Each structure stands twice: as C-alpha cells, then as structure tokens.
Amino acid sequence: MFWGILYLFLTFIVCFILVVLIKLAIIGVNSMKSPPAEEKKPTPVKTEPVYYIVEKKRAKKANYSQPKEFEFKK
C-alpha cells in the first residue's frame, strides 16, 4: 500500500511539473513572436459636455383605494 501511495504522489508531482513547464514554454514562445509594445501617446480628447437624464421622484399618494376582494372557487 505504501508503494501505491508513493507512485501516486510521484506521478502527481511529475504531471504538475510538466504542465507548469508547458505553460511557461507557451508564454515564452508567444512573447518572442510579438515585438514589445511601443508606448503610444494618448490622443487629445475633445471635451464635450455630458448630459445626464434624471427622473424626478414621484410624490406619494395621499390616499389609497379600498383593497379588492377575491373569491376563490371551492
């Protein structure tokens, strides 16, 4: 039983290391393909007025109508 747990643990470690190395290799290849990004100066943005739509709060009703009665069929 000890050997099974040991083999399981070693297999997990080897697979984990392989996955990490493959991901690092992919990141390295992608970074070599694309040239380093040059810093672009932001273009001046024309400032235009911003308009917001604001809804007025509605006044509360002073008095309510009588509640309706519902009759269910039996």
N, C-alpha and C positions, 0 to 999 in steps of 0.2 A: 504494500500500500504506500509506503514511503517513496518508493521509486516512481510510482504513478503521479504522485503529487509533485515530485521533483521535476519529472518530464513535463508536466502541465505548466509549471511555473517557468521553466526554461523556454518552452515553446511560446508562452505569452511574452516573455522578455524579448526573444528574437523577433517575433512578429511586430511588437511595438517599435523596436529599433528600426526595422525595415520600413515601416510606414512613415516614421519620422524622417528617415533619410530620403525616402522617395519624395515626400512633400518638400523638403529643403532643396532637393535637386530640381524640382519643377519650378520653385520660386527663383532659383539661381538662373535657370535657362530663360525664364520669362524676363528677368531683369537684364540679361545680356542682349536679348533681342531688341528691346525698346531702348532708344537712346535716352539719356537723362533729360527730364523735362526742363525746358528753359523757363526762366521766370518771365512771365508776361506782365506788362504794366497794365493795370486796370484802366479801361477807357473811361473818360469822364462822363458821368451820367447826368442827363439834363434833369433838373429838379422840377417836377410838375406837381401842382397841388393835388393832394389826395382827399377825396371826398368819401365820407362815411354815411351810410344810411342808418338813421337812428329812428327807432319806433318809439312813439310816445306811450307811456304807461296808461292803461285804460282805467278809468275810475271804477271803483267797486259799486255794485248795485246796492241801492239803499234798501229795497225790499224785494223779496223773492216771491214767486208764485207758490201756490199750495202744491204739495207733493202729489204726484199721480198715484192712484191705487191700481194695482194689478191683481187680477183674479186668475188663478190657475185652475185648469180643469182637473177634476178628481176622478 
